């Protein structure tokens, strides 16, 4: 079964977001480190919609940051691409290549399962349509 690589990548980023959100629950100080990261951005990066949204979210505190890390949707996917938490001390394990590969493989399994379920649901609907 062919799986769209972009779908797998988005799922992998969502899994990493969940891992960071769990870490953030036990270490709310990560928000301050994430804010500091944005101080090093140049003006072009600073004007991007996901960066503006991250700055807004970080001002609201750790709970809102956790929600943003685990949210679904196009803006949430875009925000995860530019997550300031990627540069925060305590999440170095996510930069580890073997860890990233394990996350990507887990995301691929989820994508395959989801695609199979969609095919099965479509087949059931086809069987229910009278001719």
NORNORSUL-V363886 format. One record per residue. N is the residue number from 1. RES is the residue in three letters. NEAR is the number of other ideal C-beta (glycine too) atoms within 10 Angstrom. Layout:
# NORNORSUL-V363886
n: {N | N}
res: {RES | RES}
near: {NEAR | NEAR}
This chain:
# NORNORSUL-V363886
n: {1 | 2 | 3 | 4 | 5 | 6 | 7 | 8 | 9 | 10 | 11 | 12 | 13 | 14 | 15 | 16 | 17 | 18 | 19 | 20 | 21 | 22 | 23 | 24 | 25 | 26 | 27 | 28 | 29 | 30 | 31 | 32 | 33 | 34 | 35 | 36 | 37 | 38 | 39 | 40 | 41 | 42 | 43 | 44 | 45 | 46 | 47 | 48 | 49 | 50 | 51 | 52 | 53 | 54 | 55 | 56 | 57 | 58 | 59 | 60 | 61 | 62 | 63 | 64 | 65 | 66 | 67 | 68 | 69 | 70 | 71 | 72 | 73 | 74 | 75 | 76 | 77 | 78 | 79 | 80 | 81 | 82 | 83 | 84 | 85 | 86 | 87 | 88 | 89 | 90 | 91 | 92 | 93 | 94 | 95 | 96 | 97 | 98 | 99 | 100 | 101 | 102 | 103 | 104 | 105 | 106 | 107 | 108 | 109 | 110 | 111 | 112 | 113 | 114 | 115 | 116 | 117 | 118 | 119 | 120 | 121 | 122 | 123 | 124 | 125 | 126 | 127 | 128 | 129 | 130 | 131}
res: {UNK | UNK | UNK | UNK | UNK | UNK | UNK | UNK | UNK | UNK | UNK | UNK | UNK | UNK | UNK | UNK | UNK | UNK | UNK | UNK | UNK | UNK | UNK | UNK | UNK | UNK | UNK | UNK | UNK | UNK | UNK | UNK | UNK | UNK | UNK | UNK | UNK | UNK | UNK | UNK | UNK | UNK | UNK | UNK | UNK | UNK | UNK | UNK | UNK | UNK | UNK | UNK | UNK | UNK | UNK | UNK | UNK | UNK | UNK | UNK | UNK | UNK | UNK | UNK | UNK | UNK | UNK | UNK | UNK | UNK | UNK | UNK | UNK | UNK | UNK | UNK | UNK | UNK | UNK | UNK | UNK | UNK | UNK | UNK | UNK | UNK | UNK | UNK | UNK | UNK | UNK | UNK | UNK | UNK | UNK | UNK | UNK | UNK | UNK | UNK | UNK | UNK | UNK | UNK | UNK | UNK | UNK | UNK | UNK | UNK | UNK | UNK | UNK | UNK | UNK | UNK | UNK | UNK | UNK | UNK | UNK | UNK | UNK | UNK | UNK | UNK | UNK | UNK | UNK | UNK | UNK}
near: {7 | 6 | 16 | 10 | 11 | 9 | 15 | 19 | 16 | 19 | 21 | 22 | 20 | 20 | 18 | 22 | 21 | 13 | 17 | 24 | 19 | 13 | 18 | 22 | 12 | 8 | 15 | 13 | 12 | 22 | 23 | 11 | 16 | 23 | 14 | 12 | 16 | 16 | 7 | 8 | 15 | 7 | 6 | 8 | 12 | 12 | 10 | 13 | 11 | 18 | 17 | 11 | 16 | 22 | 15 | 11 | 20 | 21 | 11 | 12 | 11 | 18 | 13 | 14 | 24 | 21 | 13 | 23 | 24 | 16 | 16 | 9 | 8 | 8 | 13 | 19 | 18 | 13 | 22 | 22 | 11 | 16 | 22 | 22 | 26 | 16 | 14 | 21 | 9 | 15 | 19 | 10 | 11 | 17 | 10 | 10 | 7 | 8 | 14 | 14 | 11 | 13 | 18 | 18 | 12 | 14 | 21 | 17 | 13 | 17 | 20 | 14 | 10 | 13 | 15 | 11 | 10 | 10 | 11 | 10 | 10 | 10 | 10 | 9 | 9 | 8 | 7 | 7 | 6 | 3 | 2}
